[in-house]
Amino acid sequence: MHEFISIAYEIIGYWTARMIVPIISFGRVTVQTMSSNEKGFNSFGLKRKPHGRYLLEDTMAGWVGCGVWLLALGIYLAV
């Protein structure tokens, strides 16, 4: 069960956030690549970049993506 959660979080959540976050934020927030070694993120997983843009940490992006899917599931079950 732990492996499934890890796969869902790392793959499905990350790639969902990679597509959704820039659209929702109108391009002001981008998602860190998985191979990046950048440090200096705050507790919300954000890092300020030049020109008023932000970078979202890859682990936080996984949580955001999973949250989107859980929200969609909740809406589906409510309707």
C-alpha positions in Angstrom: 0.0 0.0 0.0 2.9 2.4 0.8 4.3 1.9 -2.7 1.0 2.9 -4.3 0.8 6.0 -2.3 4.4 6.8 -3.2 3.7 6.3 -6.9 0.5 8.4 -6.8 2.2 11.2 -4.9 5.4 11.3 -6.9 4.2 10.7 -10.4 0.5 11.5 -10.6 0.6 14.4 -8.2 3.8 15.9 -9.5 2.7 15.9 -13.2 -0.8 17.1 -12.4 0.7 20.1 -10.5 3.2 20.6 -13.3 0.3 21.2 -15.6 -2.3 22.9 -13.3 -0.2 25.3 -11.2 1.1 27.5 -14.0 -2.4 27.7 -15.5 -4.1 28.6 -12.2 -1.4 31.1 -11.3 -1.3 32.7 -14.8 2.3 31.8 -15.1 3.6 33.4 -11.9 4.3 30.0 -10.3 6.3 27.2 -11.9 7.2 23.8 -10.6 10.7 22.7 -9.9 12.0 19.8 -12.0 12.6 16.5 -10.3 16.3 16.6 -11.2 16.9 20.1 -9.8 19.0 20.5 -6.6 17.8 24.0 -5.7 17.5 24.8 -2.0 16.2 27.8 -0.1 12.4 27.1 -0.2 10.2 28.5 2.5 7.8 26.3 4.6 5.1 26.5 1.9 7.6 25.1 -0.7 8.0 28.4 -2.6 11.1 30.2 -3.6 11.1 33.7 -5.1 12.6 34.0 -8.5 13.5 37.2 -10.5 10.8 39.3 -12.0 8.2 38.5 -9.4 7.9 34.8 -10.2 7.9 31.8 -7.8 9.2 28.3 -8.0 7.2 25.5 -6.3 9.3 22.7 -4.7 8.8 19.3 -6.3 7.6 17.6 -3.1 5.1 20.3 -2.4 3.9 20.0 -6.0 3.2 16.4 -5.4 0.9 17.3 -2.5 -0.8 20.0 -4.6 -1.4 17.6 -7.4 -2.9 15.0 -5.1 -5.0 17.6 -3.6 -6.4 18.5 -7.0 -7.4 14.9 -7.6 -8.9 14.5 -4.1 -11.0 17.7 -4.7 -12.1 16.3 -8.1 -13.1 13.0 -6.4 -15.0 14.9 -3.7 -16.9 16.9 -6.3 -17.7 13.8 -8.3 -19.0 12.0 -5.2 -21.1 15.0 -4.1 -22.8 15.2 -7.5 
